[in-house]
Amino acid sequence: MDLGLSEEQKLLQRTVRDFAESEVKPLARELDETGRFPRENFRKAAELGLTAVAFPEQYGGAGMDHLSYSIVIEEISRVCASTGVILSVQNSLYCDPIYRFGTEEQKKRLLAPYARGEKIGCYALTEPHAGSNAAALRTKAVLKGDKYIVNGTKAWITNGGVADAAIVYTNTHPEKGEKGITALVMEKGTPGFVVGKEEKKLGINATACCELSFTDCEVPIGNRIGEEGEGYKVALSTLDGGRIGIAAQATGIAQGAFEAALAYAQERQAFGHAISGFQAIQFMLADMATEIDAARLLVRKAARKQDSGSRFSMEAAIAKLFASEMATRVTHRAIQIHGGNGYSREYPVERSYRDARITEIYEGTSEIQRLVIAAWVLKSY
C-alpha cells in the first residue's frame, strides 16, 4: 500500500498548515481559557473547503479523499485541538451519514449548507445513561402521522451549543433493542428543543460541548436518515469514519507537543549546554518521533482503506487506539522535557497534555476499540 502523499495532498498540507499557523494558532490559548467557540475561524476554514473535505462538489464539498481529510484534521489539531475536533464532527459525524444514507432531497437541504460551512452540525448519540452501550438509548421517538414526537436528553454533544441541526439517535421501538433505533435530523428552533448546560472540561474547551434536551419535539418524517430501525447501523458506521478523524486529531496534538519539546530542548541550558545534549532527553525525543510516525502511518492506512470502498472498521479502531494512547504518552514526555515550565500555562505543552486525554475516550473509549479489534481478529484469523 502506497502511503505517500500526492502533489495535490502535499499542497493541501502546506495550505492548511499556513492557515493553522496564521489564523488558528494565535487564538488557541485564548479559546482554551475562555471556551469561546471559534466561529470566525470556522467560517475561514469553510472558505478553504475544510468543512466537507471528502464530499462531492455538487453537495458543497471539496471533492477530495479521506486521506486528505486526515491531513486537514492533523494540521489543525497540531495548533488547536478544539478547532480540530469541531471540524472533525462537521465532516465525519454530521455530513457523512447524511451523504451516505440520506435521500437526494436531504443531501440538498440538510447536507449542502453544512458542507459549505454556512451551518454547523452535530451528532447526538451519547446520553447520561448510555455512552459505550449505544443500544441502550432512552430518548424516545413516536411516529404520529407524518411526524415523530421526540422526548429525551443527550449529553456531551460537541458543537451542540452552536449547531443549526443535530442528528439525534432515538429509540422508536424499545422492544427491538438495537434494531429499534432511528436517526432523525432535528433542526434549531424546533419547539421543545433546548440547549442545556455547557460542560466544563479538562481540555478541548472551545467546542460548545452541551447537553441537549427534547420535550415533545416534532420532527418531520422527511428528516429521518435511512429507514426506521436503521439508526444503530448509521451510528456505528459513522463512528468508523469518526475514529479516523480522532486518530488524526491525536496525531496532530502529539506532533505539536513534540515540536515544542524539541525546540525547548535545543534552547534550554543546563550544566553549561543545551539539554538536547543529554542522552535522557534524546531518548525521549526519539521515542516521541517514532510513535508519532507510527500513528500517522496507521491513520493513513485506515484512510486509504476507507477510500478504497472496503470495510475499514478494524483499521479505524487500530489507528484510533494507538494514536490516542500515543498522544497521551508523547504529551507527557513533552511536559517532562520542559520540566517545571511544562506545568505552566505559559507553555503550550500543558494544553496539549489536557487536550490529548479526551482522544482515548470519545468516538469510543480505548476499551471499546480493543473490543472492536478483537472481534475482527477472531473473525479474520
FIVO-558505 format. One line per 2 residues: number of its first residue (from 1); for each residue x, y, z of C-alpha. Coordinates in steps of 0.5 Angstrom, whole numbers, plus 2048, in hexadecimal, padded with zeros to 3 digits. Example, Ala and Ser with C-alpha at 12.3 -4.5 7.8 and 13.67 -1.06 7.14 Angstrom:
FIVO-558505
1> 819 7F7 810 ~ 81B 7FE 80E
This chain:
FIVO-558505
1> 800 800 800 ~ 803 807 7FE
3> 802 80B 804 ~ 806 811 801
5> 802 818 7FF ~ 801 81A 7F8
7> 803 821 7F6 ~ 7FC 823 7F7
9> 7FC 821 7FE ~ 802 824 7FF
11> 800 82B 7FD ~ 7F9 82A 801
13> 7FE 828 807 ~ 802 82F 806
15> 7FC 833 805 ~ 7F9 830 80C
17> 7FF 831 810 ~ 7FF 838 80D
19> 7F8 839 80F ~ 7F9 836 816
21> 800 83A 818 ~ 7FD 841 815
23> 7F5 840 818 ~ 7F4 83A 81D
25> 7FB 83A 821 ~ 7FA 842 823
27> 7F3 840 826 ~ 7F5 83A 829
29> 7F7 83C 830 ~ 7F1 841 831
31> 7EC 83C 82E ~ 7EE 837 834
33> 7EE 83C 839 ~ 7E7 83F 837
35> 7E4 839 834 ~ 7E1 83D 82E
37> 7DF 83A 828 ~ 7E4 83C 822
39> 7DE 83E 81D ~ 7E3 842 819
41> 7E8 83D 818 ~ 7E2 838 817
43> 7E0 83D 811 ~ 7E7 83E 80E
45> 7E8 836 80F ~ 7E2 835 80B
47> 7E4 83A 805 ~ 7EA 835 804
49> 7E6 82F 804 ~ 7E7 82C 80A
51> 7E0 82B 80D ~ 7DF 826 808
53> 7E6 823 805 ~ 7E4 81D 802
55> 7DD 81E 800 ~ 7DB 820 7F8
57> 7DB 827 7F6 ~ 7D4 826 7F4
59> 7D2 826 7FB ~ 7D6 82B 7FD
61> 7DC 827 7FF ~ 7E4 828 7FD
63> 7E4 822 7F9 ~ 7EA 81F 7FC
65> 7EB 818 7FF ~ 7EB 815 806
67> 7F3 815 807 ~ 7F2 81D 805
69> 7ED 81E 80B ~ 7F2 81A 810
71> 7F8 81F 80E ~ 7F3 825 80F
73> 7F1 823 816 ~ 7F8 821 818
75> 7FB 828 816 ~ 7F5 82C 819
77> 7F6 828 81F ~ 7FD 829 81F
79> 7FC 830 822 ~ 7F5 830 825
81> 7F1 829 827 ~ 7EB 82D 828
83> 7EA 82F 821 ~ 7ED 828 81E
85> 7E7 825 821 ~ 7E2 82A 81F
87> 7E4 829 818 ~ 7E4 821 819
89> 7DD 821 81C ~ 7DB 825 816
91> 7DE 821 811 ~ 7DD 81A 814
93> 7D7 81A 819 ~ 7D2 81E 815
95> 7D4 81F 80E ~ 7D6 818 80D
97> 7D0 814 80F ~ 7CB 819 80B
99> 7CF 818 805 ~ 7D0 810 805
101> 7C8 80F 808 ~ 7C5 815 806
103> 7C0 816 800 ~ 7C2 81B 7FB
105> 7BD 820 7FD ~ 7C0 81F 804
107> 7C7 820 801 ~ 7C5 827 7FE
109> 7C1 829 804 ~ 7C5 826 80A
111> 7CC 825 807 ~ 7CE 82A 802
113> 7CD 830 807 ~ 7D1 82D 80C
115> 7D6 82A 807 ~ 7D7 831 805
117> 7D8 833 80C ~ 7D2 838 80C
119> 7CF 834 812 ~ 7D2 830 818
121> 7D0 829 819 ~ 7D1 824 81F
123> 7D0 81C 821 ~ 7CB 81B 827
125> 7CC 814 829 ~ 7CF 814 830
127> 7CA 814 836 ~ 7CB 815 83D
129> 7CA 80D 83E ~ 7CC 80B 837
131> 7D3 80C 835 ~ 7D7 806 833
133> 7D1 802 832 ~ 7CE 806 82D
135> 7C8 801 82C ~ 7C5 803 833
137> 7C2 80A 831 ~ 7BD 80D 835
139> 7BB 812 830 ~ 7B4 810 82D
141> 7B1 812 826 ~ 7AA 810 825
143> 7A7 811 81E ~ 7A1 814 81D
145> 79E 816 816 ~ 7A4 819 813
147> 7A8 81B 819 ~ 7AC 818 81E
149> 7AB 81A 825 ~ 7B2 81A 829
151> 7B3 81A 830 ~ 7BA 819 834
153> 7C0 81C 835 ~ 7C7 81C 832
155> 7CE 81D 836 ~ 7D5 81F 834
157> 7D3 822 82D ~ 7D9 825 829
159> 7D6 82B 825 ~ 7D0 82A 829
161> 7CF 831 82C ~ 7D0 835 825
163> 7CD 82F 820 ~ 7C8 831 81B
165> 7C6 82A 81B ~ 7C7 823 81E
167> 7C7 81C 81C ~ 7C3 819 822
169> 7C3 812 823 ~ 7BD 810 826
171> 7B9 809 828 ~ 7B3 808 824
173> 7B2 801 826 ~ 7B5 800 82D
175> 7B3 7F8 82D ~ 7B7 7F7 827
177> 7BE 7F9 82A ~ 7C3 7FC 825
179> 7BE 7FB 81F ~ 7B9 800 822
181> 7BE 806 822 ~ 7BC 80B 81D
183> 7C1 811 81A ~ 7BD 818 81A
185> 7C0 81F 818 ~ 7BD 824 81D
187> 7BE 82B 81B ~ 7BF 831 81F
189> 7B9 835 821 ~ 7B4 82E 822
191> 7B0 830 827 ~ 7B2 82C 82E
193> 7B9 82B 82B ~ 7BD 82E 831
195> 7C5 82F 831 ~ 7C7 82E 838
197> 7CD 82F 83C ~ 7D4 82F 839
199> 7D9 82A 83C ~ 7DF 82D 840
201> 7E4 828 83E ~ 7EC 826 83F
203> 7ED 828 837 ~ 7EA 82A 830
205> 7E7 830 834 ~ 7E4 833 82E
207> 7E0 82E 82B ~ 7D9 830 82D
209> 7D8 82A 830 ~ 7D1 82A 833
211> 7CB 826 836 ~ 7C5 825 831
213> 7BE 824 833 ~ 7B8 823 830
215> 7B1 824 832 ~ 7AB 821 82D
217> 7AF 824 827 ~ 7AC 823 821
219> 7B1 820 81B ~ 7AE 81F 814
221> 7AF 818 811 ~ 7B3 81B 80C
223> 7B8 81D 811 ~ 7B9 815 812
225> 7C0 813 810 ~ 7BF 80C 80D
227> 7BA 807 80F ~ 7B6 807 815
229> 7BA 802 81A ~ 7C1 803 816
231> 7C4 808 81A ~ 7C8 804 81E
233> 7CC 802 817 ~ 7CC 809 816
235> 7CF 80B 81C ~ 7D4 805 81C
237> 7D7 806 815 ~ 7D7 80E 816
239> 7DC 80C 81C ~ 7E0 808 818
241> 7E2 80F 814 ~ 7E2 813 81A
243> 7E7 80F 81D ~ 7EC 810 817
245> 7EB 818 819 ~ 7EC 817 820
247> 7F2 813 81F ~ 7F5 819 81A
249> 7F3 81E 820 ~ 7F7 81A 825
251> 7FD 819 820 ~ 7FD 821 81F
253> 7FC 822 826 ~ 803 81E 827
255> 806 821 821 ~ 805 828 824
257> 808 826 82B ~ 80E 822 828
259> 810 828 824 ~ 80F 82D 82A
261> 813 828 82E ~ 819 827 829
263> 819 82F 829 ~ 819 830 830
265> 81F 82A 831 ~ 823 82E 82C
267> 822 835 82F ~ 822 833 837
269> 829 833 83A ~ 82B 82E 840
271> 832 82D 843 ~ 835 831 83D
273> 832 82F 837 ~ 82B 82D 834
275> 827 828 837 ~ 826 825 830
277> 82E 822 831 ~ 82B 81E 837
279> 82A 816 835 ~ 824 816 839
281> 821 81C 835 ~ 823 819 82F
283> 820 812 830 ~ 819 816 832
285> 819 819 82B ~ 81B 813 827
287> 815 80F 82B ~ 810 815 829
289> 812 816 822 ~ 812 80E 821
291> 80B 80E 824 ~ 808 814 820
293> 80B 811 81A ~ 808 80A 81B
295> 801 80D 81D ~ 801 811 817
297> 802 80B 812 ~ 7FC 808 816
299> 7F8 80E 814 ~ 7FA 80E 80D
301> 7F9 806 80C ~ 7F2 807 80F
303> 7F0 80D 80B ~ 7F3 809 805
305> 7EE 803 806 ~ 7E8 808 807
307> 7EA 80B 800 ~ 7EA 804 7FD
309> 7E3 803 7FF ~ 7E4 7FD 803
311> 7E2 7FC 80A ~ 7E7 7FF 80F
313> 7E5 7FE 816 ~ 7EB 7FB 818
315> 7F0 7FF 815 ~ 7EC 805 818
317> 7EC 802 81F ~ 7F3 801 81F
319> 7F5 808 81D ~ 7F1 80B 822
321> 7F3 806 828 ~ 7FA 807 826
323> 7FA 80F 824 ~ 7F6 811 82A
325> 7FA 80D 82F ~ 801 80F 82C
327> 7FE 817 82C ~ 7FE 816 834
329> 805 813 834 ~ 808 818 830
331> 805 81E 833 ~ 807 81B 83A
333> 80E 81B 838 ~ 80E 822 835
335> 80C 825 83C ~ 812 821 83F
337> 817 824 83A ~ 814 82B 83C
339> 815 829 843 ~ 811 82E 847
341> 810 832 842 ~ 80C 82D 83E
343> 807 82D 844 ~ 806 835 843
345> 800 837 83E ~ 805 83C 83B
347> 808 836 837 ~ 803 832 832
349> 805 82B 834 ~ 801 82C 83A
351> 7FB 82D 836 ~ 7FD 827 831
353> 7FD 823 837 ~ 7F6 824 839
355> 7F3 824 832 ~ 7F6 81D 831
357> 7F3 81A 836 ~ 7EC 81A 833
359> 7EE 816 82D ~ 7EE 810 831
361> 7E7 811 833 ~ 7E3 814 82D
363> 7E1 810 827 ~ 7E1 80A 82B
365> 7E6 809 831 ~ 7EC 805 830
367> 7E9 7FF 834 ~ 7E4 7FF 82E
369> 7E9 800 829 ~ 7EC 7FA 82C
371> 7E5 7F6 82B ~ 7E4 7F8 824
373> 7EC 7F6 822 ~ 7EB 7EF 826
375> 7E4 7EE 822 ~ 7E8 7EF 81C
377> 7EE 7EB 81D ~ 7EA 7E5 820
379> 7E6 7E5 81A ~ 7EB 7E6 815
381> 7F1 7E2 817
